[in-house]
Amino acid sequence: MTVRSLDLVIIVGYLVAIVLFGASFKRHQKNLKDYFLGGQQVPWWAISLSIVATETSTLTFIGVPGLSYAANGNMTFLQLVMGYLVGRIIISVLFIPSYFRGQLLTVYQLLEHRFGDRVKMLAASIFLVMRNLADGVRLLATAVVLMALTGIDDITSIVVMGVVMIIFTYLGGMAAVIWTEVVQLFVYIGGAALAAYILLSEIPGGWQEVQAVGTIFNKFQVFDFTWDVSQTYTFWAGVIGGAFFTTSTHGTDQFLVQRYLCTASSRQATAALLSSWVIIFAQFVGFLLIGIMLFTFYQRFPPMTTFARQDDAFPYFIIHHMPAGLSGLVVAAIFAAALSSSLNSSAATTLSDLIHPLRKRSNPAPDDEARDLRLSHTLTIFWGLVQIGVAIMARESKSLLEAGLSIAALTNGSLLGVFLLGTLTTRVTETGALIGMITGLGVMLWVKLGTSIAWPWHVLLGSLVTFSSGWFATKLISKKSS
């Protein structure tokens, strides 16, 4: 059996097993609460591991090593991770208690209670656009590995992985996504550890050589106190920008908030969120060290071809320098990270926050639960096809990790801003909130396209613009009406 065929057998077997595992949850789906929230019976520790698996996707597996592998790369990315902890604390105090007041399917229903349908629908639309753009990039990151292993073209790789993702999510619902993420977390941590062990054993001199080369090229630098908003990984951008970024992604993004709603109480949700950071930090340290090992390895054994992007460094080593079978196991681990699907969250948001309000305006009759459950499955397929399309269009990105993060940073500021308006103010009106969100999006589009401000600052700027413009708009409107 050749290296390629053995690896393919392992990978295909793994993907089939995941699909079958997801399908086993289908019999528990009797209503929308089961399909979208797992019946709110998932323990907090499983939610914690699910958050970790969600936050450390395929982009982490191949993108974070690429950051420290790059010619001028180092470990300053960890400054951003420090900001992630600050953001988690803010969410635990400010947002999580409100998630468990009433029966929610999506986080955007809070905006409906505070402002009305129009704000909820705009926020949900922003989430759907942002999340499916970002996850289309993540799907591409997975396809890159499949391309390297099999030699098949990029579009075919994207379609294959996308179809597997659709089938798994369609059959299993949110409970299957969470419990599979728990299993897959250990799969890809084990895969990364195995790859790191083999990589280190292949470097003449082992860890001492990695330390020597890393020191010469300043690869172990963690802190950069430069005050320059055009630089991505500085202490200020990391701690301040990272805090706002996490507050938005983990506090206003249905993809992650939906996981908290699968627990029984706000206390369990808080425990899951805070405990997840410890694992997240350790993971990022490990992946950045792998990048430094790769840099050291390629100093001694240069690749036969120049990498098209820095993200290619780790997949190239896995495919070309790991023994038959073991490379298949590591690639399966990468695929495990990819199957943290947002399709269920996108379907929940579309149904609850867009379709239901529009339906009630034309037909005030009660919703049909069985019909909505069937519609949810259809929406899962639809958003899967959208992500496949995004992945195909994003093939020219230089750094897939930064592409995914910058997409989220562009729109999340507006979402965080309107949630802060709803939480911290009592007089801001629906019209003021809408003006704030639209203004925030417009300003951030200009910042993205017309300035050199680094993406970690985007959420901070977007939320401040949204909050202040919403507040001032309400003031102006109230003065005119009086």
C-alpha positions as CSV (number, residue, x, y, z in Angstrom):
1,M,0.0,0.0,0.0
2,T,1.5,3.4,-1.0
3,V,1.8,6.4,1.3
4,R,-1.0,8.2,-0.4
5,S,-3.5,5.3,-0.4
6,L,-2.8,4.4,3.3
7,D,-3.3,8.1,4.3
8,L,-6.5,8.3,2.3
9,V,-7.9,5.2,3.9
10,I,-7.4,6.7,7.3
11,I,-8.8,10.1,6.4
12,V,-11.9,8.7,4.6
13,G,-12.5,6.3,7.5
14,Y,-12.4,9.1,9.9
15,L,-14.7,11.3,7.9
16,V,-17.2,8.5,7.5
17,A,-17.1,7.8,11.3
18,I,-17.8,11.5,12.1
19,V,-20.8,11.5,9.7
20,L,-22.2,8.4,11.3
21,F,-21.6,9.8,14.8
22,G,-23.5,12.9,13.8
23,A,-26.3,10.9,12.4
24,S,-26.8,9.0,15.7
25,F,-28.1,12.2,17.2
26,K,-30.9,12.6,14.7
27,R,-33.3,10.4,16.7
28,H,-33.3,12.9,19.6
29,Q,-34.5,15.8,17.4
30,K,-38.2,16.3,18.2
31,N,-38.4,20.1,18.0
32,L,-36.4,23.2,17.3
33,K,-35.0,23.3,20.9
34,D,-33.5,19.9,20.4
35,Y,-32.1,20.7,16.9
36,F,-30.6,24.1,17.9
37,L,-29.9,23.8,21.6
38,G,-29.5,20.1,22.3
39,G,-32.4,20.3,24.7
40,Q,-30.3,22.5,27.0
41,Q,-28.9,19.4,28.6
42,V,-25.2,19.7,27.6
43,P,-22.8,19.8,30.7
44,W,-20.6,22.9,31.1
45,W,-17.3,21.1,30.7
46,A,-18.5,19.8,27.3
47,I,-19.4,23.3,26.3
48,S,-16.0,24.5,27.5
49,L,-14.2,22.0,25.2
50,S,-16.6,22.9,22.4
51,I,-15.7,26.5,22.7
52,V,-12.0,25.6,22.5
53,A,-12.7,23.4,19.4
54,T,-14.7,26.2,17.8
55,E,-12.1,28.9,18.5
56,T,-9.1,26.8,17.4
57,S,-10.2,25.8,13.9
58,T,-8.2,24.6,10.9
59,L,-7.1,28.2,10.6
60,T,-5.4,27.7,14.0
61,F,-3.9,24.4,13.0
62,I,-2.1,25.7,9.9
63,G,-2.4,29.5,10.3
64,V,-0.9,30.1,13.8
65,P,2.3,28.1,13.0
66,G,2.5,30.2,9.8
67,L,2.6,33.4,11.9
68,S,5.8,32.3,13.9
69,Y,7.2,30.5,10.8
70,A,7.2,33.7,8.6
71,A,10.5,35.4,8.0
72,N,9.7,38.2,10.5
73,G,7.3,36.1,12.6
74,N,7.5,35.5,16.4
75,M,5.1,34.8,19.3
76,T,3.6,38.3,19.7
77,F,0.2,36.7,18.7
78,L,-0.1,35.7,22.3
79,Q,-0.7,39.3,23.3
80,L,-4.0,39.0,21.4
81,V,-4.8,35.8,23.4
82,M,-4.3,37.8,26.6
83,G,-7.0,40.2,25.5
84,Y,-9.2,37.2,25.0
85,L,-9.3,36.6,28.8
86,V,-10.3,40.2,29.4
87,G,-13.1,39.9,26.9
88,R,-14.4,36.7,28.5
89,I,-14.6,38.4,31.9
90,I,-16.6,41.2,30.4
91,I,-19.0,38.8,28.7
92,S,-19.5,36.9,32.0
93,V,-20.4,40.0,33.9
94,L,-22.3,42.0,31.2
95,F,-24.0,39.6,28.8
96,I,-24.4,36.0,30.0
97,P,-27.0,36.7,32.8
98,S,-29.3,38.3,30.1
99,Y,-29.0,35.2,27.9
100,F,-31.0,33.1,30.4
101,R,-33.8,35.5,31.0
102,G,-36.6,34.0,28.9
103,Q,-36.5,31.3,26.2
104,L,-34.0,32.2,23.5
105,L,-33.0,30.4,20.4
106,T,-30.6,33.1,19.2
107,V,-28.8,36.0,21.0
108,Y,-30.4,38.5,18.6
109,Q,-33.8,38.0,20.2
110,L,-32.4,40.2,23.1
111,L,-32.2,43.1,20.6
112,E,-35.9,42.5,19.6
113,H,-36.9,42.8,23.3
114,R,-35.0,46.0,23.7
115,F,-35.3,47.8,20.3
116,G,-37.7,45.8,18.0
117,D,-37.7,43.6,14.9
118,R,-35.7,45.9,12.6
119,V,-32.6,46.0,14.8
120,K,-32.8,42.3,15.4
121,M,-33.1,41.6,11.7
122,L,-30.2,43.9,10.8
123,A,-27.9,42.4,13.5
124,A,-28.9,38.9,12.4
125,S,-28.1,39.8,8.8
126,I,-24.7,41.1,9.7
127,F,-23.9,37.9,11.6
128,L,-25.0,35.7,8.7
129,V,-22.8,37.6,6.2
130,M,-19.8,37.8,8.5
131,R,-19.9,34.3,9.8
132,N,-20.3,32.6,6.4
133,L,-17.6,34.7,4.8
134,A,-15.2,33.8,7.7
135,D,-16.1,30.1,7.7
136,G,-15.8,30.0,3.9
137,V,-12.2,31.0,4.5
138,R,-11.9,28.3,7.1
139,L,-13.2,25.7,4.7
140,L,-10.6,26.8,2.2
141,A,-7.9,26.3,4.9
142,T,-9.0,22.7,5.2
143,A,-9.1,22.1,1.5
144,V,-5.5,23.3,1.3
145,V,-4.4,20.2,3.3
146,L,-6.6,17.9,1.2
147,M,-5.0,19.4,-2.0
148,A,-1.5,18.8,-0.6
149,L,-2.3,15.2,0.3
150,T,-4.2,14.0,-2.8
151,G,-3.0,16.3,-5.6
152,I,-6.6,17.0,-6.6
153,D,-7.5,20.5,-7.6
154,D,-8.5,23.2,-5.1
155,I,-12.2,23.5,-6.2
156,T,-12.7,19.7,-5.9
157,S,-11.1,19.7,-2.4
158,I,-13.3,22.5,-1.3
159,V,-16.5,20.8,-2.5
160,V,-15.6,17.5,-0.9
161,M,-15.0,19.0,2.5
162,G,-18.0,21.3,2.2
163,V,-20.3,18.3,1.4
164,V,-19.1,16.4,4.4
165,M,-19.6,19.4,6.6
166,I,-23.2,19.8,5.3
167,I,-24.2,16.2,5.8
168,F,-22.8,16.0,9.3
169,T,-24.6,19.2,10.5
170,Y,-27.8,18.4,8.6
171,L,-28.1,15.0,10.3
172,G,-26.9,15.7,13.8
173,G,-28.0,19.2,14.8
174,M,-26.3,21.3,17.5
175,A,-25.9,18.4,20.0
176,A,-23.9,16.4,17.5
177,V,-21.8,19.5,16.7
178,I,-20.9,20.0,20.4
179,W,-20.2,16.4,21.3
180,T,-18.2,15.8,18.1
181,E,-16.2,18.9,18.9
182,V,-15.3,17.4,22.3
183,V,-14.0,14.2,20.6
184,Q,-12.3,16.2,17.9
185,L,-10.5,18.5,20.3
186,F,-8.5,15.5,21.6
187,V,-8.0,14.3,18.0
188,Y,-6.4,17.4,16.8
189,I,-4.5,18.1,19.9
190,G,-3.1,14.6,19.7
191,G,-2.4,15.1,15.9
192,A,-0.5,18.4,16.6
193,A,1.5,16.8,19.4
194,L,2.4,13.9,17.2
195,A,3.5,16.2,14.3
196,A,5.5,18.3,16.8
197,Y,7.3,15.3,18.2
198,I,8.3,14.0,14.7
199,L,9.3,17.5,13.6
200,L,11.5,18.0,16.6
201,S,13.1,14.5,16.1
202,E,13.9,15.4,12.5
203,I,15.8,18.6,13.4
204,P,19.5,18.0,14.0
205,G,20.2,19.0,17.6
206,G,16.6,18.9,18.6
207,W,15.2,21.5,20.9
208,Q,18.6,23.1,21.6
209,E,18.9,23.9,17.8
210,V,15.3,25.3,17.8
211,Q,16.2,27.5,20.8
212,A,19.4,28.7,19.1
213,V,17.8,29.5,15.7
214,G,14.8,31.0,17.4
215,T,16.9,33.3,19.5
216,I,19.0,34.4,16.5
217,F,15.9,35.3,14.5
218,N,14.0,36.7,17.5
219,K,11.3,34.1,17.2
220,F,10.5,33.9,21.0
221,Q,9.5,37.5,21.3
222,V,6.1,37.8,23.1
223,F,5.7,41.4,24.0
224,D,5.9,44.5,21.7
225,F,4.9,47.7,23.4
226,T,5.2,49.8,20.3
227,W,2.3,52.3,20.0
228,D,1.5,51.9,16.3
229,V,-2.1,51.2,15.2
230,S,-0.9,49.9,11.9
231,Q,0.9,47.0,13.5
232,T,-1.3,43.9,14.1
233,Y,0.4,42.2,17.1
234,T,1.4,44.8,19.7
235,F,0.6,44.7,23.4
236,W,-2.0,47.5,23.1
237,A,-3.7,46.0,20.1
238,G,-3.6,42.6,21.7
239,V,-5.0,43.4,25.1
240,I,-7.3,46.2,24.2
241,G,-8.3,45.2,20.7
242,G,-8.3,41.5,21.6
243,A,-10.7,42.2,24.5
244,F,-13.1,44.0,22.3
245,F,-12.7,41.4,19.6
246,T,-13.5,38.5,22.0
247,T,-16.4,40.5,23.6
248,S,-18.0,40.7,20.2
249,T,-17.2,37.2,18.9
250,H,-18.1,35.4,22.1
251,G,-20.8,37.8,23.3
252,T,-22.7,38.8,20.2
253,D,-22.0,36.0,17.7
254,Q,-24.7,33.3,17.5
255,F,-22.0,30.7,16.6
256,L,-20.6,30.8,20.1
257,V,-23.5,32.2,22.2
258,Q,-25.6,29.3,21.0
259,R,-23.3,27.0,22.9
260,Y,-23.9,28.8,26.2
261,L,-27.7,28.5,25.5
262,C,-27.2,24.7,25.4
263,T,-26.4,24.7,29.1
264,A,-29.0,24.8,31.9
265,S,-27.9,28.0,33.6
266,S,-25.9,31.2,33.4
267,R,-23.5,29.8,36.0
268,Q,-22.7,26.8,33.9
269,A,-22.2,29.1,30.8
270,T,-19.8,31.3,32.7
271,A,-17.8,28.3,34.0
272,A,-17.6,27.0,30.4
273,L,-16.4,30.3,28.9
274,L,-13.8,31.2,31.5
275,S,-12.3,27.7,31.7
276,S,-11.9,27.5,28.0
277,W,-9.3,30.3,28.0
278,V,-6.7,28.2,29.9
279,I,-6.8,25.6,27.1
280,I,-6.9,28.2,24.4
281,F,-3.7,29.9,25.7
282,A,-1.8,26.6,26.0
283,Q,-2.9,25.6,22.5
284,F,-1.7,28.8,20.9
285,V,1.7,28.5,22.7
286,G,2.0,25.0,21.3
287,F,1.1,26.0,17.7
288,L,3.5,29.0,17.7
289,L,6.3,26.7,18.9
290,I,5.5,24.4,16.0
291,G,6.0,27.3,13.7
292,I,9.4,28.1,15.2
293,M,10.3,24.4,14.8
294,L,9.2,24.5,11.1
295,F,11.4,27.6,10.6
296,T,14.4,25.8,12.1
297,F,13.7,22.6,10.1
298,Y,13.4,24.4,6.7
299,Q,16.7,26.3,7.5
300,R,18.4,22.9,7.3
301,F,16.1,21.2,4.7
302,P,14.7,23.9,2.4
303,P,11.4,22.9,0.6
304,M,11.6,21.9,-3.1
305,T,9.2,24.7,-4.0
306,T,8.6,28.2,-2.6
307,F,5.4,28.3,-0.5
308,A,2.6,30.3,-2.0
309,R,1.5,31.4,1.5
310,Q,3.1,31.0,4.9
311,D,0.1,28.8,5.9
312,D,1.5,26.1,3.6
313,A,4.6,25.4,5.8
314,F,2.9,23.0,8.2
315,P,0.8,21.0,5.7
316,Y,3.9,20.6,3.5
317,F,5.8,19.0,6.4
318,I,2.9,16.7,7.3
319,I,2.6,15.4,3.8
320,H,6.2,15.2,2.7
321,H,8.1,14.4,5.9
322,M,5.9,12.3,8.1
323,P,5.7,8.5,7.7
324,A,2.9,6.8,5.9
325,G,-0.2,6.5,8.0
326,L,0.9,9.1,10.6
327,S,0.5,11.9,8.1
328,G,-3.0,10.6,7.5
329,L,-3.8,10.7,11.2
330,V,-2.6,14.3,11.4
331,V,-4.5,15.3,8.4
332,A,-7.6,13.7,10.0
333,A,-6.9,15.9,13.0
334,I,-6.9,19.0,10.8
335,F,-10.2,17.9,9.3
336,A,-11.5,17.4,12.8
337,A,-10.9,21.1,13.5
338,A,-12.7,22.0,10.3
339,L,-15.9,20.2,11.2
340,S,-16.8,22.7,13.9
341,S,-19.6,23.9,11.7
342,S,-21.5,27.2,11.9
343,L,-24.3,25.9,9.6
344,N,-26.6,25.1,12.5
345,S,-26.2,28.6,14.0
346,S,-26.8,30.2,10.6
347,A,-29.9,28.2,10.1
348,A,-31.2,29.1,13.6
349,T,-30.6,32.8,13.0
350,T,-32.2,32.8,9.6
351,L,-35.3,31.0,10.9
352,S,-35.8,32.8,14.2
353,D,-34.6,36.3,13.4
354,L,-35.5,36.7,9.7
355,I,-38.2,34.3,8.6
356,H,-40.3,34.3,11.7
357,P,-40.7,38.2,11.9
358,L,-41.5,38.4,8.2
359,R,-44.0,35.5,8.4
360,K,-45.8,37.1,11.4
361,R,-46.3,40.3,9.5
362,S,-48.1,38.5,6.7
363,N,-49.6,35.6,8.7
364,P,-50.1,36.0,12.5
365,A,-51.0,32.3,12.9
366,P,-48.8,30.3,15.3
367,D,-45.6,28.8,13.9
368,D,-45.7,25.1,12.8
369,E,-42.9,23.4,14.7
370,A,-42.6,20.4,12.4
371,R,-42.5,22.6,9.3
372,D,-39.9,24.8,10.9
373,L,-37.7,21.8,11.7
374,R,-37.8,20.7,8.1
375,L,-37.0,24.2,7.0
376,S,-34.1,24.3,9.4
377,H,-32.6,21.3,7.6
378,T,-33.0,23.1,4.2
379,L,-31.3,26.2,5.6
380,T,-28.4,24.1,6.8
381,I,-27.8,23.0,3.2
382,F,-28.2,26.5,1.8
383,W,-25.6,28.0,4.1
384,G,-23.2,25.1,3.4
385,L,-23.4,25.9,-0.3
386,V,-22.7,29.6,0.5
387,Q,-19.6,28.7,2.4
388,I,-18.4,26.5,-0.4
389,G,-18.8,29.4,-2.8
390,V,-16.9,31.8,-0.5
391,A,-14.0,29.3,-0.2
392,I,-13.7,29.1,-3.9
393,M,-13.6,32.8,-4.2
394,A,-11.0,33.2,-1.4
395,R,-8.3,31.1,-2.9
396,E,-5.9,34.0,-3.5
397,S,-5.6,35.0,0.2
398,K,-2.0,35.2,1.5
399,S,-2.7,34.4,5.1
400,L,-5.9,32.5,5.7
401,L,-5.8,33.1,9.4
402,E,-5.6,36.8,9.2
403,A,-8.2,36.8,6.3
404,G,-10.7,35.0,8.6
405,L,-10.0,37.2,11.6
406,S,-10.1,40.5,9.7
407,I,-13.5,39.6,8.2
408,A,-14.9,39.1,11.7
409,A,-13.3,42.3,13.0
410,L,-14.9,44.4,10.2
411,T,-18.5,43.7,11.2
412,N,-18.4,42.6,14.9
413,G,-17.8,46.2,16.1
414,S,-21.3,47.2,14.9
415,L,-22.8,44.2,16.6
416,L,-21.0,44.8,19.9
417,G,-21.9,48.5,19.7
418,V,-25.7,47.9,19.5
419,F,-25.5,45.3,22.3
420,L,-23.8,47.8,24.5
421,L,-26.5,50.4,23.6
422,G,-29.1,47.9,24.7
423,T,-27.3,46.9,27.9
424,L,-25.9,50.3,29.1
425,T,-28.6,52.7,28.0
426,T,-32.3,53.0,28.5
427,R,-33.3,55.9,26.3
428,V,-31.7,55.0,22.9
429,T,-34.5,54.2,20.5
430,E,-34.9,51.7,17.7
431,T,-34.2,54.4,15.1
432,G,-31.1,55.5,17.0
433,A,-29.8,52.0,17.2
434,L,-30.3,51.5,13.5
435,I,-28.5,54.7,12.6
436,G,-25.7,53.7,14.9
437,M,-25.3,50.3,13.3
438,I,-25.4,51.6,9.8
439,T,-22.9,54.4,10.6
440,G,-20.6,51.9,12.3
441,L,-20.6,49.6,9.3
442,G,-19.9,52.5,6.9
443,V,-17.1,53.9,9.0
444,M,-15.5,50.5,9.4
445,L,-15.7,49.8,5.7
446,W,-13.7,53.0,5.1
447,V,-11.2,52.0,7.9
448,K,-10.7,48.6,6.2
449,L,-10.3,49.9,2.7
450,G,-8.9,53.4,3.2
451,T,-6.5,53.2,6.2
452,S,-3.6,51.1,7.5
453,I,-5.2,50.6,10.9
454,A,-4.6,46.9,11.9
455,W,-7.6,44.6,12.3
456,P,-7.4,44.1,16.1
457,W,-8.5,47.7,16.5
458,H,-11.5,47.4,14.2
459,V,-13.9,46.0,16.7
460,L,-13.0,48.7,19.2
461,L,-13.5,51.5,16.6
462,G,-16.6,50.0,15.2
463,S,-18.3,49.6,18.6
464,L,-17.4,53.1,19.7
465,V,-18.7,54.6,16.5
466,T,-21.9,52.5,16.7
467,F,-22.5,53.4,20.3
468,S,-21.8,57.1,20.1
469,S,-23.7,57.7,16.8
470,G,-26.7,55.7,18.1
471,W,-26.7,57.7,21.3
472,F,-26.3,61.1,19.5
473,A,-28.9,60.2,16.9
474,T,-31.5,59.5,19.6
475,K,-30.7,62.8,21.3
476,L,-31.1,64.7,18.0
477,I,-34.4,63.0,17.1
478,S,-35.8,63.6,20.6
479,K,-35.0,67.3,20.4
480,K,-36.6,67.7,17.0
481,S,-39.8,65.8,18.2
482,S,-40.0,68.1,21.2
